[in-house]
Amino acid sequence: MPTSRNTATVITATVITATATVITATATATATVIAVTGAALASAGTAQAVPSGDVTAPSACRPANHLAKITRDRPDSGHVHFRVTLTAPKGYATCRLAGSPTDVAFAQHGTPLGITAGRYGDQTTSVTFGPGHPVHFDIRVPAVGRGTPADEASFTLRAPGGEIPGTSVAEGPFEVTAGTAVGPIRPGA
């Protein structure tokens, strides 16, 4: 027959074993949560960083991945010129562009102007575009009196193998008239 002292020892040993099991289970669960959380944070940080030159980075040529601005350029005999400069932020892959943009349309405060643009210049030379490699093209407007004010040009860029899907948009004050033409993409701002 067990004594009260033996019963107390058995109960104490059972409580200690149960407590140790709970502590071990809690420590294991906590370590698992910390490991899973750490792995998730590490992979999230890696996914957001895109090393320079990474071929898996999105192309700078896609319309959503570059910026375009229109500024007045030097006039020449018989024409007013406006420069459309394209720049790409860090984190995008370089790409090749060639020729004049297509599907060029002009607008003023969101209202289409209905003036179409022709093309001029060499349409075969390709240039590199991307972070640290800005490019530009010219909007050449005949100097025949006052042109129609515009503040937006939309266009489709071309690669050596064809058009790049999507429409790019450049903003800035300029003017257009019948006979307006756009030149080929050239390197530099």
C-alpha positions in Angstrom: 0.0 0.0 0.0 1.4 3.4 -0.9 2.3 5.9 1.7 1.4 9.5 1.6 5.0 10.3 1.1 5.3 8.0 -1.9 2.1 9.5 -3.3 3.5 13.0 -2.9 6.7 12.0 -4.7 4.7 10.4 -7.6 2.5 13.5 -7.9 5.5 15.9 -7.8 7.3 13.8 -10.4 4.2 13.8 -12.6 3.8 17.6 -12.3 7.5 18.2 -13.1 7.3 15.9 -16.2 4.1 17.6 -17.4 5.6 21.1 -16.8 8.8 20.0 -18.7 6.7 18.7 -21.6 4.7 22.0 -21.8 7.9 24.0 -21.7 9.5 21.9 -24.4 6.4 22.1 -26.6 6.2 25.9 -26.1 9.9 26.3 -26.9 9.6 24.1 -30.0 6.5 26.1 -31.2 8.3 29.4 -30.5 11.4 28.3 -32.4 9.2 27.2 -35.3 7.4 30.5 -35.5 10.7 32.4 -35.3 12.2 30.3 -38.1 9.2 30.6 -40.4 8.9 34.4 -39.7 12.6 34.8 -40.4 12.4 32.9 -43.6 9.4 34.9 -44.8 11.1 38.2 -44.0 14.3 37.1 -45.7 12.6 36.0 -48.9 10.4 39.2 -48.9 13.5 41.3 -48.8 15.2 39.3 -51.6 12.1 39.5 -53.8 12.0 43.3 -53.7 15.7 43.8 -54.5 16.6 43.7 -58.2 20.3 43.8 -58.8 21.6 46.0 -61.6 21.9 44.0 -64.8 19.5 41.3 -63.6 18.0 39.7 -66.7 14.9 38.8 -64.7 14.2 42.5 -64.1 11.3 44.1 -66.0 12.2 45.8 -69.3 12.7 49.5 -69.2 11.0 49.6 -72.7 7.6 48.7 -71.3 5.4 51.9 -71.0 4.9 51.5 -67.2 8.6 51.3 -66.6 9.9 54.6 -67.9 9.3 58.3 -67.7 8.9 60.7 -70.6 9.0 64.5 -70.7 8.6 67.0 -73.5 10.7 70.2 -73.6 11.3 72.8 -76.2 14.5 72.3 -78.3 16.5 74.5 -80.7 14.5 75.7 -83.7 16.0 75.5 -87.2 15.1 77.0 -90.5 11.4 76.3 -91.1 10.8 74.1 -88.0 10.2 74.3 -84.3 11.5 71.3 -82.4 10.4 69.6 -79.2 12.5 66.9 -77.5 10.8 63.9 -75.9 13.3 62.4 -73.3 12.8 58.9 -71.9 14.4 57.9 -68.7 14.2 54.6 -66.7 14.6 54.3 -62.9 17.0 51.8 -61.4 15.7 48.3 -61.1 14.7 47.8 -64.8 16.6 45.9 -67.5 18.1 47.7 -70.4 16.6 47.1 -73.9 17.0 48.1 -77.5 14.9 50.7 -79.3 14.9 51.6 -83.0 13.3 54.1 -85.4 10.6 56.6 -84.7 7.7 55.8 -82.4 4.4 54.8 -84.1 0.8 55.6 -83.4 1.7 59.1 -82.2 -1.2 61.2 -81.0 -1.4 64.6 -79.4 -3.8 66.0 -76.8 -4.4 69.2 -74.8 -5.8 68.8 -71.3 -6.9 65.2 -72.3 -8.7 66.3 -75.5 -7.3 64.6 -78.7 -6.2 67.1 -81.3 -6.7 64.9 -84.3 -3.3 65.8 -85.8 -1.3 62.9 -87.0 2.5 62.7 -87.1 4.7 61.4 -89.9 8.2 60.0 -89.5 11.6 61.2 -90.7 15.2 60.0 -90.4 16.9 56.6 -90.2 14.5 54.0 -89.0 17.0 51.1 -88.6 19.6 52.3 -86.1 19.0 50.8 -82.7 20.0 52.3 -79.3 20.3 51.0 -75.8 17.7 52.3 -73.3 17.5 51.7 -69.5 18.8 53.0 -66.2 21.7 55.4 -66.8 21.0 55.2 -70.6 18.4 57.9 -71.4 17.1 58.3 -75.0 15.2 60.9 -76.9 13.3 61.6 -80.1 12.3 64.8 -81.8 8.9 66.2 -82.6 9.5 68.5 -85.7 6.8 71.0 -86.3 6.6 73.2 -89.4 7.0 76.9 -88.5 3.9 78.1 -90.3 2.4 80.7 -87.9 1.1 79.7 -84.5 0.7 76.0 -83.9 -2.1 74.2 -81.9 -1.2 74.1 -78.2 -0.7 70.6 -76.8 0.5 69.1 -73.4 0.6 65.4 -74.1 2.0 63.0 -76.7 1.2 59.3 -76.7 3.1 56.8 -78.8 4.2 53.2 -79.2 7.9 52.5 -79.0 9.7 50.2 -81.5 12.4 47.6 -81.0 14.6 46.3 -83.8 12.2 43.4 -84.2 8.9 45.3 -84.1 6.6 47.3 -81.8 6.7 47.1 -78.1 3.2 46.5 -76.7 1.5 49.4 -74.9 1.3 53.1 -75.1 3.8 55.5 -73.6 2.8 59.0 -72.7 5.0 62.1 -72.5 3.9 65.4 -71.0 5.0 69.0 -71.3 4.0 72.2 -73.2 4.5 72.1 -76.9 2.6 72.8 -80.2 1.7 70.9 -83.3 0.4 71.6 -86.8 -0.3 69.7 -89.9 3.0 68.3 -91.2 4.3 67.4 -87.8 6.8 64.5 -87.9 8.7 62.5 -85.3 12.4 61.5 -85.6 14.0 58.3 -84.6 15.1 57.4 -81.1 18.6 58.6 -80.4 20.9 58.1 -77.4 21.2 60.7 -74.6 18.9 63.1 -72.9 
